[in-house]
Amino acid sequence: LEAEQMMEQLIHWVRVDGSGLGRPQLPGDVPTNSMAVPMMLLCLVQQLSEDRRGVEQKYAELGSWCVQQILQHVQRDGAAILENVSADGSELPGCLGRLQNPGHALEAGWFLLQYAAERGDEQIQTTAIQKFVELPYESGWDKAHGGLFYFLDVDGHCPTQLEWSMKLWWPHSEALIALLMAYSQSRKAELLQSFFQVYEYTFSHFPDPAGGEWFGYLTQEGKVALDFKGGPFKGFFHVPRCLYMCERILDDLLASKE
């Protein structure tokens, strides 16, 4: 009950009035659709609805709305996923509009794959694999040093985020889930090979063999940049979810071969 009450407050902030978040819209500010908002809301819908038929029906319209908001980020005739678009789904000018976040796109990809699997929606499944898994993985992978860039500029300019070239723990965690889930639903061998590539990079760079847990922040070359294991942004979330989800998908794949 408490979780659903909090969910109603979140829905109000997202779809009705966001002023309660303490971020009032300034005069002249253009309303934007940041992909982080609908994708996280879709994740909450899926979490609250799991094995709860009544709750699933309650949030069915919201889930559909989230999916449509996420799909607005497929831009440039399907050639790019942009992190921010206008409220009507068109490309924004400047560096804000050119921004790409490969980790977010991949994470949104497996949320969409779950949504498609629950409803048997082959069109959303195809879009999720082609546009939100394969595309950001291909464009986001650092072919010189390995690993996924944190941010990119779709036109090849230097992103304004100072940490854009770093390799962070959470995009790699989300990539492992997305690639393995995409493979499990499509059985495309290329997706499994990409999963192995991310796996090799992730487990040879982020885990601390001496102290345990994962480092979170690497340089572009893959060296540890910050040696703390937890902080304001790196908490106990992405790593255990990644390990749990991948183990569950692998178990299902092995069971299907028996």
C-alpha positions in Angstrom: 0.0 0.0 0.0 2.8 2.4 0.9 4.6 1.7 -2.3 1.4 2.4 -4.4 0.8 5.6 -2.5 4.4 6.7 -3.4 3.8 5.7 -6.9 0.7 7.9 -7.2 2.8 10.8 -6.0 5.5 10.1 -8.6 2.8 9.9 -11.3 1.5 13.3 -10.2 5.0 14.8 -10.4 5.7 13.4 -13.8 2.3 13.8 -15.6 0.5 16.7 -13.7 2.7 19.0 -11.8 6.5 18.6 -11.1 6.9 21.7 -9.0 6.8 19.6 -5.9 10.2 18.3 -6.8 11.7 21.7 -6.1 12.7 22.3 -9.7 10.4 25.0 -10.9 10.4 25.7 -14.7 12.1 29.0 -15.4 10.7 31.5 -17.9 11.8 30.7 -21.4 12.7 27.1 -20.4 11.7 24.7 -23.1 9.8 21.6 -21.8 11.8 18.5 -22.5 11.3 14.7 -22.4 14.4 13.2 -20.7 14.5 9.5 -21.3 15.4 8.9 -17.7 11.9 9.8 -16.5 9.6 7.4 -18.6 12.1 4.6 -18.4 12.4 4.7 -14.6 8.6 5.0 -14.3 8.2 2.0 -16.6 10.6 0.0 -14.4 8.4 0.9 -11.3 5.3 -0.2 -13.2 6.9 -3.5 -13.9 8.1 -4.0 -10.4 4.8 -3.1 -8.7 2.8 -5.2 -11.2 4.8 -8.4 -11.1 2.5 -11.3 -10.2 -0.3 -8.8 -9.2 -3.0 -8.9 -11.8 -5.1 -6.1 -10.3 -2.1 -3.8 -10.0 -1.1 -4.7 -13.6 -4.5 -3.5 -14.9 -4.3 -0.4 -12.8 -1.1 0.7 -14.3 -1.7 -0.6 -17.9 -2.3 2.8 -19.4 0.7 4.3 -17.6 3.0 1.6 -18.9 1.8 2.2 -22.4 2.4 5.9 -22.0 5.9 5.3 -20.7 6.7 3.1 -23.7 5.5 5.8 -26.2 7.6 8.4 -24.4 10.7 6.2 -24.6 10.1 5.5 -28.3 10.2 9.3 -29.0 13.9 9.1 -28.3 14.5 7.1 -31.5 15.6 10.0 -33.7 17.3 10.8 -37.1 15.3 8.3 -39.0 16.1 5.5 -36.6 19.9 6.1 -36.7 20.3 7.4 -33.1 18.9 7.3 -29.6 19.0 10.8 -28.1 18.8 11.3 -24.3 16.6 14.4 -24.5 13.9 15.4 -27.0 11.2 18.1 -26.9 7.8 17.4 -25.3 6.3 16.6 -28.7 9.1 14.2 -29.6 11.3 16.3 -31.9 15.0 16.9 -31.7 16.2 19.7 -29.5 18.9 22.2 -30.6 22.4 22.4 -29.1 24.4 20.1 -27.0 21.4 19.1 -24.9 19.7 17.7 -28.0 22.8 16.0 -29.3 23.5 14.2 -26.0 23.6 10.4 -26.0 23.9 8.1 -23.0 24.6 4.5 -24.2 24.0 3.0 -20.7 20.6 4.6 -20.4 19.6 3.5 -23.9 20.6 -0.1 -23.1 18.8 -0.1 -19.8 15.6 1.3 -21.5 16.1 -1.5 -24.0 15.7 -4.3 -21.6 12.7 -2.5 -19.9 11.1 -2.5 -23.4 12.0 -6.2 -23.9 10.3 -7.1 -20.7 7.2 -5.1 -21.7 7.2 -6.7 -25.1 7.5 -10.2 -23.6 4.7 -9.7 -21.2 2.3 -8.7 -24.0 3.7 -10.7 -26.9 4.4 -7.5 -28.8 6.8 -8.4 -31.6 7.0 -4.9 -33.0 8.2 -3.4 -29.7 10.6 -6.4 -29.2 12.2 -5.7 -32.6 12.5 -2.0 -31.9 14.0 -2.7 -28.5 16.6 -5.0 -29.9 17.6 -3.0 -33.0 17.3 0.5 -31.7 17.9 0.3 -27.9 20.3 -2.6 -27.7 22.3 -3.1 -30.9 22.5 0.6 -31.9 23.7 2.1 -28.6 26.1 -0.8 -28.1 27.7 -0.3 -31.5 28.0 3.5 -31.2 28.9 3.5 -27.5 31.6 0.9 -27.5 35.2 2.3 -27.4 36.9 0.5 -30.2 40.3 1.7 -29.1 40.3 0.9 -25.4 37.2 -1.2 -24.9 34.3 -0.5 -22.6 31.3 1.8 -23.1 31.6 5.6 -23.1 29.5 7.4 -20.5 28.3 10.1 -22.8 28.5 10.8 -26.5 27.6 13.6 -28.9 25.6 12.3 -31.9 27.4 14.6 -34.3 30.8 13.6 -33.0 31.5 16.8 -31.0 33.1 16.7 -27.6 30.3 16.3 -25.0 30.0 19.0 -22.4 30.1 16.5 -19.6 33.6 16.4 -18.3 33.4 12.7 -17.5 32.1 11.7 -21.0 35.0 9.4 -21.9 35.1 7.5 -18.6 34.0 3.9 -18.1 31.4 3.6 -15.3 30.1 0.4 -13.6 26.4 0.9 -14.2 26.3 1.2 -18.1 28.2 -2.1 -18.3 25.9 -3.7 -15.8 22.9 -2.7 -17.8 24.6 -3.7 -21.1 25.1 -7.3 -19.7 21.3 -7.6 -18.9 20.2 -6.0 -22.2 22.4 -8.1 -24.5 21.6 -11.3 -22.7 17.9 -10.6 -22.6 17.9 -9.6 -26.3 19.7 -12.9 -27.1 17.3 -14.9 -25.1 14.3 -13.5 -27.0 15.9 -13.5 -30.5 18.7 -16.1 -30.4 20.8 -13.9 -32.6 24.4 -15.1 -32.2 25.8 -11.6 -32.6 24.1 -10.5 -29.4 25.6 -13.4 -27.5 29.1 -12.4 -28.8 28.5 -8.8 -27.7 27.5 -10.1 -24.3 30.8 -12.0 -24.0 32.7 -8.9 -25.1 31.1 -6.7 -22.4 31.5 -9.6 -19.9 35.2 -9.9 -20.5 35.7 -6.1 -20.2 33.5 -5.8 -17.1 34.9 -8.6 -15.0 38.5 -7.8 -15.9 38.3 -4.1 -15.0 35.6 -3.3 -12.4 35.8 -6.0 -9.6 38.5 -5.5 -6.9 40.2 -8.9 -6.4 41.8 -7.7 -3.2 39.0 -5.8 -1.4 35.9 -7.2 -3.1 33.0 -5.3 -4.7 33.4 -3.2 -7.8 35.2 0.0 -8.5 32.8 2.4 -10.2 34.9 4.9 -12.2 37.6 4.1 -14.7 39.5 6.3 -17.1 39.0 5.9 -20.8 41.9 3.5 -20.9 40.4 1.4 -18.2 42.5 2.4 -15.2 40.8 3.0 -11.8 40.2 6.7 -11.5 38.3 6.8 -8.2 39.0 3.9 -5.7 35.9 4.2 -3.4 33.3 1.5 -3.7 30.3 3.6 -2.8 29.2 7.2 -2.8 26.3 9.6 -3.6 25.7 7.9 -7.0 27.2 4.4 -6.7 25.0 2.5 -4.3 24.0 -1.1 -3.8 21.8 -1.4 -6.8 23.1 -1.9 -10.4 25.7 -4.6 -9.6 23.4 -7.0 -7.6 20.5 -6.4 -10.0 22.8 -7.2 -13.0 24.1 -10.4 -11.4 20.6 -11.6 -10.4 19.1 -10.8 -13.8 21.9 -12.4 -15.8 21.8 -15.5 -13.6 18.1 -15.8 -14.0 18.2 -15.4 -17.8 21.1 -17.9 -18.1 19.2 -20.4 -16.0 16.2 -20.1 -18.3 18.4 -20.5 -21.4 20.0 -23.7 -19.9 16.6 -25.1 -18.9 15.3 -24.5 -22.4 18.0 -26.8 -23.8 17.2 -29.7 -21.5 
